């Protein structure tokens, strides 16, 4: 019913920037949330940022002030602008659509922050 395709991951130096994209297809409604979650090596999956609209966003304390989530409803696409990256941001990042536990997941895109 819903498919999520992520892109934009890669290798960056500490202090660098990346922008992740997630394109959704299927039965998408703009009032359902979209978001980004990540799983670091040896760690459980954690919430990074979620969005319903520009005025309804939520961020993990560890990324607030550095990351920005945005949404283009015409393209059914959500973005994550990642600035001032730290080695601890290294993880596989997953896109989500809908309320957990009824949500859909993307395949994940790898982000590596290393000098």
N, C-alpha and C positions, 0 to 999 in steps of 0.2 A: 504494500500500500504506500509506504514512504521509503524513499532511498536518500541517503545523505552521502555526498562525495566531498572529501576534504582535500585541500591542497595548501602549499605554502611552507611546509616544514623544511628544515635543513639545518646546516651547521653555521653557527655564528660565534663571534668572540664575545666575551663578557662586555657589557655596555652597549652591545649592538641591538638591532631591531629586526623583527620579522612581522609579517602580516599573514595570518591564516585565513583561509576562506572555506566555507561550507555551503555547497549548493544543494538544496532540497528539491525533490520532485515527488509527485503524488498528491494526496489529499492534505494540503497545507492550509491552515487558517492562521491569520495574523495574530489572533488573540491567545494562541497557545505559545508557551515560552520556547525559546531556543537557547542553547548554551554550549559552553566548552568545559570539559572535564579532562583531567590528566592523571596518568599513572607513571610515577617515577620508579626506577629500579628498586626492587625490594620493598615498595610501599603500596598501600591501598589506593584505589582511585579516589580523587578528591575534586570538588567543585572549584572551578577557576572563575567563571563569570556566566551569568544568565541574563536574558533580555526578553521582555515582551514588547516594549516600546522605548523610545529615547528617554522617557520619564519614568521607566520602570526597569532598572538594572540592578544587579547585585554582583559583588566581587568578593573573592577571598581576601582576607587581610594581608596575606603575603604578596599580593599583586596589585592592590589598590594604589592608585597614583602612578603606576607604571603601564598597566594594560588598559585598553579601551575596547569594549564590545559594541558593535553596531549591527544594524539590520536593514536590508533593502527588500521590502515586501514585494516590490514589482519583479524582482529577480529570485525571490525565495532564497536569499543568500544571507548568511550571517558571517561577520568578520571579527577577528581578534587582532588588534594592533598591539604588538608586544614591544615595549621600549625598555631601555636600561636593563637588558637581560642579565641574569645571574646564573652561575653554574647550577644552582639548586632548581632552576626552571627546567632543567633537562628532564624530558619525559615524553611519553607518547600522548598526544592530545586528541581527544575524541569529541566529535560534534554530537549534540543531542537535540531532538525535537519532541515536545510534549512533556507532560508532567510525569516524573518518576513515581511509581514503577511502570507506568504505561507508555513510556517513551520509546523512541527509536534511536539507535546508535549508528554512527559512522564507523568506518573501518580503522580510523586513527591515522595520524601523521606524526612523524618523529621530529622532535626538536632537540638539538644538542647544542649546549652553550659551553664552549671550551676554548682556551687559548693555545 
